[in-house]
Amino acid sequence: MIISPLTCAALLSDYSEDWQAATVHPFLEQCQQGSIKPEQFNTWLVQDALFVVEFTRMAARLLAVAPTEHFDTLLGGLGAIKDELLWFQTKADERSLNLLTSPQPTCEKYCEFMQGLANQSYAVQAIAFWAIELAYNQGWQRHSPMAEPYAEFADRWGNAGFTEYVKVLEQQADRALMTASEDERSQAREAFLTVARLEKDFWQMAFSA
C-alpha cells in the first residue's frame, strides 16, 4: 500500500472541526462587533504578550535546526517578532497593563508545549510553528474588519503580507515532511492537533476573564 505523504493541507482537511474551533471563537466575534469587555481583551493582551516571549525562543530553536535554504524566511519572521514584542509593550502601556506578571495555566501549558518541541525533529517543529502562525492569521482575518479599537489587531495578523509569510512557512513545512519518518509524521500530526486545542483554550481563557 502506498501511503500519501503528510502535508499541511491534509492536516487542515483531516481535522477541519478542530481547526474551526481554533480560529472561530466568541472572543474574536465580540472583538469584531466591538462588544468584548475591556477586562477580557486586556487578559488576552497580557497573556499573549507572555506567549510571544516564549514563541520567540521557539523561533530561535527552529532556526537552529532548519536547513539553510529556509533561513531567509525564518530570519524575516524573527525580525517581525522583535517588532511585535515592542508593539505589545506599547499596547500594554496605553492600557496601563503590567506585563511583568505570571502566565495563567492555559498560557503556561502553551509555553510548556513550545519548550517541549525542542526535542523534536525540524519537521515537527516546522509544522507547529506554521500552525501557530496560521491560527493567528486566520483567526483575525476571518473576523475582519473589526470595530475600533480592535481593527489594528485584526490588521496586524490578518494582512496580506502576513498571509504570504504563512504560506511560505507551509511550503517549508511540507518540504520537511517529505523526508520525515513515519514516527515524525505521527508526531507532526499530534503537534498540529495540540496547537489547535491550545489556541481554542487560549481564546476561552480570555473570554472567561
C-alpha atoms as one frame of an Amber mdcrd trajectory, in Angstrom:
protein
   0.000   0.000   0.000   1.295   3.451  -0.941   0.944   5.970   1.870   0.456
   9.530   0.678   2.887  11.973   2.259   1.509  14.116   5.048   1.028  17.786
   4.165  -0.238  20.902   5.881  -3.287  20.923   3.612  -4.056  17.339   4.583
  -3.935  18.246   8.274  -6.362  21.119   7.742  -8.676  18.819   5.813  -8.457
  15.836   8.177  -9.061  17.960  11.275 -11.269  20.723   9.928 -13.522  20.763
  13.009 -10.552  21.090  15.367  -9.177  23.907  13.252 -12.526  25.660  13.105
 -12.629  25.668  16.900  -9.103  27.104  16.980  -9.864  30.036  14.693 -13.532
  30.891  15.300 -14.485  31.840  18.848 -16.890  34.213  20.635 -13.872  36.202
  21.823 -12.963  37.074  18.240 -16.590  37.514  17.236 -17.153  40.034  20.010
 -13.937  41.853  19.099 -15.351  42.150  15.593 -18.629  43.513  16.968 -16.877
  45.814  19.422 -18.756  44.237  22.334 -15.842  42.469  24.022 -15.365  43.642
  27.611 -12.135  45.535  28.372 -11.116  43.051  31.065 -11.499  40.185  28.593
  -9.391  41.857  25.942  -6.804  43.011  28.460  -6.468  39.472  29.772  -5.793
  38.245  26.268  -3.293  41.035  25.556  -1.200  40.406  28.669  -1.208  36.639
  28.323  -0.462  36.818  24.612   2.491  39.102  25.278   3.854  36.438  27.645
   3.180  33.806  24.997   5.128  35.751  22.362   8.204  35.817  24.598   8.277
  32.008  24.591   7.326  31.913  20.910  10.446  33.990  20.210  12.553  31.300
  21.846  10.737  28.661  19.816  11.510  30.564  16.616  15.187  30.726  17.557
  15.292  26.978  18.205  13.580  26.345  14.873  16.200  28.421  13.073  18.943
  26.456  14.817  17.835  23.175  13.202  16.445  24.499   9.900  18.093  23.859
   6.530  19.962  26.921   5.265  17.520  27.428   2.389  14.835  28.189   4.991
  16.917  30.814   6.823  15.682  33.845   4.901  12.026  33.306   5.774  12.713
  32.419   9.402  15.075  35.355   9.937  12.448  37.661   8.474   9.948  36.189
  10.895  12.275  36.801  13.831  12.609  40.437  12.796   8.829  40.754  12.767
   8.621  39.128  16.199  11.074  41.701  17.560   8.735  44.459  16.381   5.802
  42.567  17.851   7.381  42.396  21.306   7.862  46.165  21.286   4.323  46.650
  19.953   2.834  44.571  22.769   4.668  46.715  25.317   3.273  49.859  23.688
  -0.282  48.476  23.708   0.103  47.445  27.348   1.363  50.911  28.290  -1.604
  52.512  26.532  -3.928  50.406  28.658  -1.872  50.704  31.868  -1.278  46.953
  31.938   1.625  45.221  33.659   3.372  42.623  31.514   5.617  41.570  34.403
   3.107  39.053  35.668   2.722  35.292  35.783   1.142  33.323  32.961  -2.265
  31.826  33.577  -2.428  27.993  33.473  -3.597  27.924  29.845  -0.770  30.183
  28.734   1.688  28.196  30.830   0.601  24.946  29.147   1.100  26.516  25.730
   4.583  27.713  26.698   5.483  24.281  28.056   4.340  22.726  24.778   6.598
  25.053  22.800   9.524  24.301  25.099   8.983  20.563  24.641   9.255  20.886
  20.869  12.997  21.447  21.278  13.382  17.660  21.463  11.512  17.088  18.200
  12.775  16.971  14.628  12.760  20.004  12.355   9.705  18.677  10.511   7.650
  18.527  13.712   8.835  21.953  14.871   8.106  23.436  11.432   4.549  22.095
  11.479   3.907  23.523  14.943   5.418  26.885  14.018   3.339  27.117  10.843
   0.163  26.084  12.677   0.619  28.738  15.375   1.156  31.484  12.825  -1.729
  30.242  10.676  -4.078  30.213  13.655  -3.385  33.891  14.255  -3.594  34.730
  10.575  -6.925  33.009  10.032  -8.440  33.805  13.410  -8.056  37.568  12.996
  -8.597  37.542   9.249 -11.869  35.621   9.438 -13.234  38.235  11.824 -12.188
  41.281   9.813 -12.971  44.083   9.585 -13.157  44.719  13.306 -14.671  47.559
  15.241 -12.362  50.100  16.852 -10.157  49.901  18.817  -9.527  46.339  17.650
  -9.047  46.988  13.931  -5.279  47.322  14.255  -5.078  43.917  15.961  -7.012
  42.271  13.146  -4.845  44.012  10.567  -1.619  43.029  12.274  -2.210  39.304
  11.774  -4.802  39.351   9.028  -2.978  41.498   6.487  -1.905  40.181   3.079
   1.815  40.309   3.895   1.422  38.090   6.936  -0.761  35.722   4.916   2.002
  35.338   2.317   4.566  34.701   5.055   2.389  31.922   6.479   2.081  30.375
   3.016   5.866  30.191   2.757   6.020  28.560   6.195   3.535  25.986   4.892
   5.720  25.254   1.880   8.775  24.823   4.086   6.915  22.535   6.477   5.653
  20.452   3.564   9.193  20.050   2.240  10.400  18.961   5.651   7.598  16.401
   5.875   8.561  14.869   2.531  11.605  13.221   4.100  10.122  12.690   7.562
   9.874   9.217   9.047   6.543   7.643   9.933   7.178   8.453  13.599   7.899
  12.076  12.735   4.702  12.299  10.696   2.747  10.982  13.652   4.417  13.492
  15.959   3.724  16.304  13.475   0.053  15.331  13.362  -0.099  15.365  17.157
   1.662  18.743  17.296  -0.883  20.204  14.894  -3.783  18.940  16.987  -2.164
  20.250  20.160  -1.808  23.712  18.633  -5.474  23.651  17.604  -6.570  22.684
  21.109  -4.325  25.226  22.825  -5.477  28.026  20.527  -9.103  27.274  21.356
  -8.269  27.172  25.065  -6.363  30.461  24.840  -9.342  32.334  23.376 -11.574
  30.776  26.029  -9.179  31.786  28.813  -9.528  35.436  27.796 -13.266  35.180
  27.140 -13.840  33.738  30.625 -11.934  36.546  32.332
